[in-house]
Amino acid sequence: MNGNPLVESMGIDTRAGNMEGKETRFGSFYSALYSGENSCVPAGTVVGMHDSYMPLSGVLMFIGMQIDCFFGGLGTGWINLFLYMIIAVFLGSLMIGRTPELLGRKIGIREMQTAIIASVLQLLVPMVLTGVACYVYNTQGNNSLGWLSNTGPHGLSTMYYEFVSAVAGNGSGFEGLGDNTPFWNLSTSLAMLSGRFVPMLAALSIACLLSKRKVVEGSLGTLKTETVTFGIFLFITIIILNALSSFPIYALAPLSEHFGMAINH
């Protein structure tokens, strides 16, 4: 809403906010609000070009797509929430010195390992594929990528967003690259396969393991998962797992662009 300082430095009036690439009917605030909500659900609809938002806005879009379990868990959102609950119950039970239990069944090492592997892969796959894209760009330029309109931190954000969006099934993009090429079509296909089948297989594996365990009666020492306290703990676990795990690439891309923009201004 404060506008782009680099645009303002050119003598352009930015009192309406950062309006580059935004829908004039909605303005900067509602365009950003819609794009932020859109990144939390697999919708892919836009009212503004994500490529034109401020760098810190991009961070929140990344986190929203990587969490991928807001608003009741559309698509694979419920599956991801189930995996997050496994992790949160395990951590919470360790904190109170109890054996982790969920849905009346004890959670063992294999369930925890499966949930962790699935969660880490959803964060690791976009990073690895972005690294591959950077290598291809540095060695072959735009011959294989089609075209990349921005270099430096913003170019890295553009490529990373492409893969995060593919993993989350969101469909939106920074649109600063020509993505209808064999490289992007094949690489994002791998990202989509990972984003859909890894969580599903992990959840089915955990469900199979839990179905073989006997139902145990809860006691006063059992971690209650239907309380507000656990809901807050689950939310914090989700944020920490996604935000901190991806912080290195946030530092290299949007955060670097943000501080560089401030220095140049």
Summary of the structure (lengths in Angstrom):
residues: 265
radius of gyration: 20.7
end to end distance: 17.0
largest distance: 70.2
contacts: 844
relative contact order: 0.15
helix: 64%
strand: 3%
